């Protein structure tokens, strides 16, 4: 006999979708909140219903609500309790109260939308989340934090917060941004910041070299946070911690962006994994483009973790202004990243998953005439090669 389905059986993204269903959001609203396509939202909902063995969104929401399981639900059993709770949700909605009101009652009464947002879950054991972070001091981008490991919330020196808790203390609130600083030996409060492996503490009110007064500010996906003491980075977030003049959000230009409608061709790549960093790989890990060709590259995440896709650009160096980076910056399981690139010099250009620098692939950039005839052999193009080894000038 199989085990009883529970919300714990869901993936990280499915739990996020289930939380939003519980708050009464439609598929369209779920897609907008999570930054995914409508089809992606519908897919996640169908997976949730299938895994939980329920036939409606209301029953799925009810399963989330009875997670605490008071005594009467334990007596009735999980499935029956969920169905009764699901029926109560429907009745509440019919009475004009809605799923959100039921959620407030069942969870002890979150006071407002802000409280509900703060209650969104952090990472748990088995999750592997990634969030990009950047630190600016008086307008200057600071180096990535050095590598530290042995803690489930850490970095590889790659500008990414890696969250895959090893212990219960690192789950949920244990993965807050302030804890990330603490785990690395640093400090982040509402008024002070000390970077990991640094002896200097920056405090609100200190002056930048230009004489302007500096204060601490935190931006998440370009939106300022008033209080970051409880903030838990979510999978795919872009976090910027700024010490500088108030209201000044620093942006480092580490990429070139080309509109999708300029692309003349689309190339498909998959990034996959087995739930561990050791299992990350690209399929294929080598593609070919022509010099000056504008190519749209679609990267589908078929694995279990979130990923980042970056092309080094013509200078061959990562982190510079001619890089090409997929949008969104971090895309989760079942999602896609899209990047449009135009490489101008023949040769080989590398691309990689920024969540693990060692996982990379190659773009072979050929001259235009080579790209046009790539499906034909050299002897088809130049029969003289069969008779003579002298150099052959390609057609213009």
Secondary structure, 3 states (H helix, E strand, C coil): CCCCCCHHHCCHHHHHHHHHHHCCCCHHHHHHHHCCCHHHHHHHHHHHHHHHCCCCHHHHHHHHHHHHCCHHHHHHCHHHHHHHHHHHHHHHHHCCCHHHHHHHHHCCCCCCHHHHHHCCCCCCCCCCEEEEEEEEECCEECCCCCCECCCCEEECCCCEEEECCCCHHHCHHHHEHHHHHHHCCCEECCCEEECCCCCCCEECCCECCCCCECEEEEEECCEEECCCCCCECCCCCEEEEEEECCCCCCCCCCCCCCCHHHCCEEEEEEEECCCCHHHCEEECCEEEEECCCEEEEEEEECCCCCECEEECCCCCCCCCCCCEECECCCECCCCEEEEEEECCCCEEEEEEECCEEEEEEEEEEECHHHHHCCCCCHHHHCHHHHCCCCCCCCCC
